[in-house]
Amino acid sequence: MNQRHFLSMTFLLAGMISPIGAAWAADNLKLIYEDRPPYYMTAKNGQVRGLAIDPVTAGFKKAGITSNWVVRSAKRQIADIKANREAVCSPGWFKKPEREAFAKFSNPIYQDLPQVIVARADNVHRIPHTTLEQLFKDSKLRIGAKLGYSYGAFVDKLLGQHKPATVRTAQGTGGLVRMLLGRRFDYMVAAPEEVSSLTERLGIAGSDIASVIMSDIPPGNFRYLMCSKQVSDETLRRFNEGLARLAQPKN
């Protein structure tokens, strides 16, 4: 997916003899995340894993850059990166113009599966629609959504255009699913990976919820490593090179 970049021999030699090159090797870049399976998870042994974390850990390892994971709420992550008081990055964010105004982004680290509509199994008959646009135009149905959360450019645009009846909450996807089952709203938008993980983690019977595929939903969103502007372009370039090397077959 990403093209490999090559450092020039001149730059390599300069890095070997300069203090800057030595500083890169000693870097311990702060990486911030919030537990949200299956993208971000802290195991019982303290190991940090997940669909959006594993490629970041491996990419920095390939680049020879040390890093340190720290737990932060999603709201705090945005605040820390926007404040730009230190070099800090957070994995798994969608790239949006308003975020590019205060942050730097890596190459894509993960691509979601196409999003689906999640509804209660006993209420799914009320969603006869075949496209997301038709669904958002239906004023009789309420969507549950997280405050300040982006669902990607396509969904965000349709939400802004049609303004469906919305129940907003500060809770994460797990809380949204509980609210859905509690009949607080009729449906929500989610990535299939997250829905599958939640049914196992929350002990929800698979027969309690249903996923509905909409024909107009595009391929899954790309997720990126989002960094404060204190993170150097060279650090991101080396990380991107590390990502590219992960996809290369071994001889």
ZAMARGU-434373 format. One record per atom (N, C-alpha, C): residue in three letters; x, y, z. Coordinates in steps of 0.001 Angstrom, whole numbers, plus 500000, padded with zeros to 6 digits. Example, Ala and Ser with C-alpha at 12.3 -4.5 7.8 and 13.67 -1.06 7.14 Angstrom:
<pts>
Ala513190494310507800;Ala512300495500507800;Ala513200496700507800;Ser512850497750507080;Ser513670498940507140;Ser512900500030507870;
</pts>
This chain:
<pts>
Met500832498791500000;Met500000500000500000;Met500859501249500000;Asn501904501252500746;Asn502789502414500821;Asn504089502123500084;Gln504619503139499376;Gln505900502979498708;Gln507031503160499695;Arg508071502372499486;Arg509223502471500379;Arg510075503666499988;His510512504385501016;His511408505522500797;His512824505116501182;Phe513796505704500513;Phe515188505376500809;Phe515944506626501252;Leu516687506520502352;Leu517568507605502786;Leu518809507611501903;Ser519286508791501580;Ser520499508876500774;Ser521714508481501600;Met522760508028500914;Met523983507642501614;Met524588508833502348;Thr524444510013501750;Thr524981511210502401;Thr524299511450503735;Phe522967511301503754;Phe522231511531504987;Phe522565510481506040;Leu522734509259505602;Leu523080508188506530;Leu524412508466507209;Leu525385508884506423;Leu526701509165506985;Leu526639510348507945;Ala525849511360507578;Ala525723512525508454;Ala525070512132509769;Gly524042511263509695;Gly523367510828510908;Gly524276510037511808;Met525207509285511236;Met526098508459512039;Met527067509296512858;Ile527429510458512344;Ile528459511227513035;Ile527904512447513767;Ser526608512739513559;Ser526068513952514178;Ser525372513637515488;Pro525280514618516391;Pro524547514425517629;Pro523072514177517393;Ile522533514723516276;Ile521123514510515980;Ile520874513034515739;Gly521757512400514978;Gly521600510975514723;Gly521598510193516008;Ala522457510560516954;Ala522498509864518238;Ala521218510104519021;Ala520661511319518901;Ala519438511634519637;Ala518276510794519139;Trp518214510571517799;Trp517140509747517266;Trp517146508371517904;Ala518338507794518036;Ala518436506445518581;Ala517974506405520023;Ala518107507538520734;Ala517758507575522153;Ala516325508039522390;Asp515610508413521306;Asp514248508900521450;Asp513366507881522159;Asn512461508382522994;Asn511443507536523606;Asn510114508251523404;Leu509578508131522208;Leu508400508886521806;Leu507170508437522599;Lys506436509404523122;Lys505223509079523876;Lys504083508760522908;Leu503467507598523113;Leu502318507173522322;Leu501132507033523266;Ile500032507711522959;Ile498881507721523861;Ile497694507001523225;Tyr496944506296524061;Tyr495823505500523562;Tyr494777505337524660;Glu493593504898524246;Glu492513504592525179;Glu492065503166524919;Asp491851502386525956;Asp491390501010525773;Asp490068500989525015;Arg490092500367523840;Arg488896500253523014;Arg489083499063522078;Pro488819497858522584;Pro488987496659521761;Pro488103496735520512;Pro488556496179519384;Pro489818495443519207;Pro490970496323518729;Tyr490768497652518689;Tyr491810498545518177;Tyr492923498788519188;Tyr492543498982520449;Tyr493514499298521501;Tyr493160498496522752;Met494103497694523236;Met493830496843524400;Met495067496736525280;Thr494842496765526585;Thr495912496518527542;Thr495687495138528145;Ala496612494217527898;Ala496486492856528416;Ala496769492829529912;Lys496431491706530558;Lys496647491578531998;Lys498119491693532364;Asn498993491299531421;Asn500433491397531690;Asn500990492782531376;Gly500103493718531023;Gly500527495083530738;Gly500896495338529292;Gln500910494292528471;Gln501262494463527062;Gln500138495193526334;Val500528496141525483;Val499561496930524721;Val499445496337523322;Arg498232495958522935;Arg498010495303521653;Arg496772495890520984;Gly496523495471519755;Gly495301495869519073;Gly495519496078517589;Leu494423496141516837;Leu494497496289515385;Leu495210497572514969;Ala495028498650515737;Ala495673499921515404;Ala496999500105516119;Ile497257499284517125;Ile498489499427517904;Ile499614498552517370;Asp499292497319516991;Asp500341496387516550;Asp501185496927515395;Pro500567497489514324;Pro501408498016513244;Pro502251499211513660;Val501762500000514626;Val502532501150515112;Val503750500678515891;Thr503549499731516795;Thr504662499179517568;Thr505711498579516641;Ala505246497799515661;Ala506174497150514732;Ala506863498162513827;Gly506130499200513402;Gly506717500213512531;Gly507823500987513210;Phe507614501362514469;Phe508665502071515204;Phe509857501156515487;Lys509583499894515726;Lys510679498946515957;Lys511533498814514705;Lys510882498714513546;Lys511618498638512282;Lys512426499908512043;Ala511886501046512479;Ala512555502333512270;Ala513659502580513289;Gly513750501743514310;Gly514769501931515339;Gly514457503065516286;Ile513167503377516454;Ile512742504457517345;Ile512018503848518539;Thr512503504118519741;Thr511845503581520929;Thr510606504405521259;Ser509640503766521892;Ser508383504445522205;Ser507842503940523531;Asn506908504703524076;Asn506344504392525386;Asn504844504645525353;Trp504043503618525683;Trp502590503739525642;Trp502048504296526960;Val501138505274526846;Val500511505902528011;Val499004505987527757;Val498197505623528755;Val496738505661528607;Val496223507090528756;Arg495386507502527805;Arg494740508813527839;Arg493337508660527248;Ser492383509410527742;Ser491054509418527128;Ser491163510027525734;Ala490210509697524863;Ala490240510233523501;Ala490218511760523509;Lys489426512339524402;Lys489353513802524501;Lys490699514383524911;Arg491364513726525849;Arg492676514192526311;Arg493726514021525215;Gln493601512970524417;Gln494552512765523324;Gln494531513946522360;Ile493327514336521967;Ile493183515484521068;Ile493779516738521707;Ala493478516951522977;Ala493972518145523676;Ala495491518158523743;Asp496103517011524049;Asp497562516939524158;Asp498235517213522820;Ile497672516644521758;Ile498271516834520435;Ile498078518272519965;Lys496914518821520207;Lys496640520199519799;Lys497503521191520579;Ala497745520913521866;Ala498555521815522696;Ala499986521895522198;Asn500489520807521618;Asn501827520787521008;Asn502933521161521996;Arg502776520715523249;Arg503800521007524251;Arg504934519987524237;Glu504696518846523591;Glu505707517795523536;Glu505485516951522289;Ala506484516121521980;Ala506355515181520865;Ala505515514000521333;Val504329513863520780;Val503408512815521210;Val502556512374520023;Cys502233511082519969;Cys501421510548518879;Cys500327509647519433;Ser499276509481518656;Ser498182508588519024;Ser497742507817517783;Pro497558506496517886;Pro497222505691516714;Pro495721505583516463;Gly495374505322515203;Gly494012504931514861;Gly493048506040514516;Trp493545507249514273;Trp492653508369513989;Trp492368508487512495;Phe491166508996512175;Phe490848509335510800;Phe491484510691510481;Lys491922510835509238;Lys492526512108508819;Lys491421513045508323;Lys491307514206508967;Lys490305515199508601;Lys490982516559508461;Pro490492517421507559;Pro491125518733507363;Pro491284519524508654;Glu490275519502509529;Glu490368520272510771;Glu491452519723511694;Arg491725518424511608;Arg492799517841512418;Arg494163518125511800;Glu494224518162510481;Glu495497518455509820;Glu495970519869510128;Ala495068520723510603;Ala495453522090510960;Ala496340522121512195;Phe496222521105513073;Phe497029521117514301;Phe497873519860514493;Ala497786518903513566;Ala498498517637513752;Ala499183517180512471;Lys500123516257512640;Lys500771515581511524;Lys500259514141511473;Phe500213513586510269;Phe499705512230510105;Phe500716511354509371;Ser500761510093509773;Ser501610509109509105;Ser500892508594507867;Asn501512507649507184;Asn500806506864506183;Asn499771506000506909;Pro498795505442506186;Pro497780504611506853;Pro498405503443507612;Ile497863503176508805;Ile498345502045509604;Ile497365500878509579;Tyr496101501160509230;Tyr495086500103509217;Tyr493889500589508408;Gln493217499659507731;Gln491970499996507040;Gln490837499160507613;Asp489795499844508084;Asp488632499152508633;Asp487906498363507550;Leu487143497383507969;Leu486161496773507091;Leu485046497795506868;Pro484261497659505788;Pro483167498614505563;Pro482224498662506769;Gln481824499863507146;Gln480949500036508302;Gln479578499399508068;Val478915499066509151;Val477581498474509089;Val476647499230510032;Ile475371499016509841;Ile474361499508510770;Ile474102498410511790;Val474085498780513059;Val473816497821514129;Val472474498181514761;Ala471596497187514859;Ala470267497398515432;Ala469920496225516345;Arg468904496407517177;Arg468400495277517950;Arg467766494274516992;Ala467972493018517238;Ala467438491988516350;Ala465913492049516288;Asp465279492426517405;Asp463812492474517419;Asp463257493765516824;Asn464146494637516353;Asn463714495917515796;Asn464237496138514378;Val465020495178513883;Val465681495371512594;Val464675495441511442;His463488494904511641;His462458494952510586;His462037496388510282;Arg462335497317511196;Arg461991498726510972;Arg463026499435510108;Ile464038498707509682;Ile465080499286508827;Ile465062498563507482;Pro464101498914506611;Pro464013498280505297;Pro464933498925504264;His465603499982504679;His466396500783503748;His467621500011503255;Thr468011500301502026;Thr469181499633501443;Thr470394500546501353;Thr470192501851501590;Thr471320502786501572;Thr471322503609502859;Leu472505504074503222;Leu472639504898504422;Leu471913506226504244;Glu471929506751503039;Glu471247508020502784;Glu469750507889503033;Gln469149506785502561;Gln467725506559502821;Gln467453506462504326;Leu468325505758505022;Leu468150505576506468;Leu468209506906507206;Phe469186507738506862;Phe469332509030507543;Phe468170509977507238;Lys467460509740506144;Lys466308510575505796;Lys465048510156506550;Asp465079508982507166;Asp463903508452507864;Asp463790509105509244;Ser462876510032509379;Ser462742510799510627;Ser462136509986511768;Lys461609508801511467;Lys460996507975512518;Lys462036507189513307;Leu463255507097512787;Leu464297506295513422;Leu465378507190514023;Arg465895506789515182;Arg466922507575515883;Arg468260506849515838;Ile469300507606515567;Ile470655507059515577;Ile471330507392516911;Gly472113506479517418;Gly472932506742518592;Gly474342507075518152;Ala474920508143518689;Ala476247508578518255;Ala477051509113519431;Lys478356508943519347;Lys479245509436520396;Lys479557510908520168;Leu479528511686521229;Leu479831513115521153;Leu481238513354520612;Gly481351514246519625;Gly482650514641519111;Gly483380513575518328;Tyr482691512516517945;Tyr483339511384517268;Tyr483156511489515762;Ser484187511147515005;Ser484101511122513549;Ser483880509697513068;Tyr482933509532512164;Tyr482665508229511560;Tyr483305508110510181;Gly484157509065509840;Gly484772509080508527;Gly484046510058507617;Ala484706510449506531;Ala484196511523505672;Ala482811511228505108;Phe482572510008504641;Phe481297509685503993;Phe480134509786504971;Val480246509125506102;Val479158509132507087;Val478982510523507690;Asp480084511189508016;Asp479993512538508590;Asp479263513493507644;Lys479543513364506354;Lys478900514240505366;Lys477393513998505322;Leu476985512727505303;Leu475554512417505258;Leu474849512850506541;Leu475519512687507680;Leu474932513145508944;Leu474690514651508913;Gly475660515384508364;Gly475522516831508274;Gly474435517256507305;Gln474276516507506215;Gln473274516853505206;Gln471851516570505678;His471635515401506261;His470265514945506544;His469854515105508004;Lys470831515288508890;Lys470547515546510307;Lys469456514620510873;Pro469704513320510882;Pro468719512393511451;Pro468543512632512943;Ala467397512225513471;Ala467162512325514915;Ala468271511565515630;Thr468968512248516547;Thr470191511688517130;Thr470160511730518649;Val470571510621519254;Val470798510554520698;Val472303510531520895;Arg472859511590521471;Arg474309511689521629;Arg474718511343523058;Thr475890510744523173;Thr476389510335524480;Thr477904510434524508;Ala478439510615525694;Ala479895510629525851;Ala480450509216525963;Gln479585508221526039;Gln480029506846526188;Gln480646506324524901;Gly481485505295525046;Gly482100504657523899;Gly481156503670523245;Thr481715502847522353;Thr480884501916521595;Thr480186500910522500;Gly480883500448523547;Gly480253499521524479;Gly479024500125525136;Gly479147501385525565;Gly478014502078526161;Gly476889502289525166;Leu477252502578523917;Leu476243502756522874;Leu475459501469522645;Val476153500335522638;Val475463499055522441;Val474489498792523587;Arg474913499085524811;Arg474011498908525958;Arg472781499815525825;Met472997501050525383;Met471878501971525184;Met470958501483524070;Leu471553500927523024;Leu470765500365521925;Leu469860499246522446;Leu470441498334523227;Leu469658497231523783;Leu468626497729524793;Gly468914498885525407;Gly467968499495526339;Gly466910500344525656;Arg466865500308524322;Arg465845500994523511;Arg465932502519523591;Arg467134503022523826;Arg467319504481523866;Arg467337505077522456;Phe467710504286521486;Phe467681504690520078;Phe467535503431519237;Asp467455503605517917;Asp467107502480517034;Asp468288501822516324;Tyr469347502574516103;Tyr470479501998515377;Tyr471730502820515630;Met472859502279515249;Met474139502975515340;Met475011502528514177;Val476044503302513903;Val477015502961512860;Val478279502460513540;Ala478820501345513057;Ala480023500795513688;Ala480815499972512685;Ala482078499746513016;Ala482922498855512222;Ala482643497419512660;Pro482558496469511729;Pro482272495075512090;Pro483263494499513095;Glu484543494903512991;Glu485553494393513919;Glu485178494716515365;Glu484685495940515555;Glu484368496393516904;Glu483113495704517438;Val482140495500516566;Val480901494839516982;Val481186493415517430;Ser481989492704516645;Ser482336491324516982;Ser483047491252518325;Ser483984492170518554;Ser484723492192519813;Ser483811492502520992;Leu482866493413520795;Leu481987493826521889;Leu481037492723522318;Thr480514491958521371;Thr479586490893521738;Thr480269489877522641;Glu481550489630522387;Glu482301488698523224;Glu482627489332524576;Arg483079490582524555;Arg483549491235525777;Arg482410491580526730;Leu481262491978526193;Leu480147492391527037;Leu479196491245527359;Gly479470490070526793;Gly478597488933527054;Gly477239489073526405;Ile477186489790525279;Ile475920489984524575;Ile475681488794523655;Ala474496488235523698;Ala474167487123522807;Ala474143487623521374;Gly474730486846520485;Gly474773487253519087;Gly473394487452518499;Ser472404486791519079;Ser471041486904518565;Ser470346488187519016;Asp470964488944519927;Asp470342490170520446;Asp470498491356519505;Ile471561491361518719;Ile471799492469517796;Ile471971491934516377;Ala471740492815515421;Ala471869492433514012;Ala472643493507513271;Ser473447493080512319;Ser474194494010511471;Ser473506494099510118;Val473348495318509622;Val472696495557508338;Val473694496232507408;Ile473898495654506242;Ile474831496206505258;Ile474096497196504361;Met474665498367504185;Met474103499386503300;Met474926499451502016;Ser474241499482500883;Ser474938499357499600;Ser475804500557499255;Asp475523501717499860;Asp476290502909499496;Asp477475503172500419;Ile477660502341501442;Ile478803502551502332;Ile480084502132501615;Pro481072503007501541;Pro482307502723500794;Pro483226501769501550;Pro484353501392500937;Pro485352500592501667;Pro485719501259502983;Gly486204500458503922;Gly486480500953505262;Gly487435502129505310;Asn487307502925506360;Asn488161504095506552;Asn489598503687506858;Phe490523504481506376;Phe491923504313506766;Phe492128504977508124;Arg492939504347508948;Arg493327504910510239;Arg494807505273510196;Tyr495159506348510886;Tyr496510506895510823;Tyr497082507092512225;Leu498389507249512285;Leu499048507723513497;Leu498991509243513452;Met498374509858514438;Met498253511315514497;Met499222511850515546;Cys500013512847515172;Cys501087513342516043;Cys501024514855516224;Ser501553515307517341;Ser501715516743517547;Ser502782517252516583;Lys502786518545516349;Lys503750519107515404;Lys505159519164515970;Gln505301518827517252;Gln506637518692517833;Gln507358517456517283;Val506600516490516770;Val507204515296516174;Val507798515696514831;Ser509068515414514642;Ser509757515873513431;Ser509276515126512192;Asp509385515795511048;Asp509056515155509778;Asp509941513936509547;Glu511186514014510004;Glu512117512901509815;Glu511672511674510615;Thr511162511898511822;Thr510658510778512622;Thr509497510096511908;Leu508575510881511368;Leu507448510303510648;Leu507899509605509377;Arg508907510164508714;Arg509400509525507501;Arg510001508162507828;Arg510775508105508890;Arg511371506827509285;Arg510297505823509707;Phe509268506313510396;Phe508167505430510778;Phe507455504892509540;Asn507186505770508568;Asn506531505328507339;Asn507368504286506602;Glu508674504468506613;Glu509560503472506011;Glu509438502139506750;Gly509378502223508073;Gly509219501006508867;Gly507929500286508533;Leu506837501041508363;Leu505563500445507970;Leu505678499734506631;Ala506316500399505676;Ala506456499816504340;Ala507244498516504391;Arg508245498464505248;Arg509077497266505358;Arg508308496095505961;Leu507283496375506751;Leu506495495301507356;Leu505776494468506309;Ala505390495122505211;Ala504616494430504180;Ala505484493686503181;Gln506792493839503269;Gln507684493206502307;Gln507908491740502646;Pro507851490858501650;Pro508097489438501912;Pro509536489196502323;Lys509720488230503208;Lys511063487876503645;Lys511715486960502619;Asn513027487159502406;Asn513748486307501459;Asn514017484929502063;
</pts>
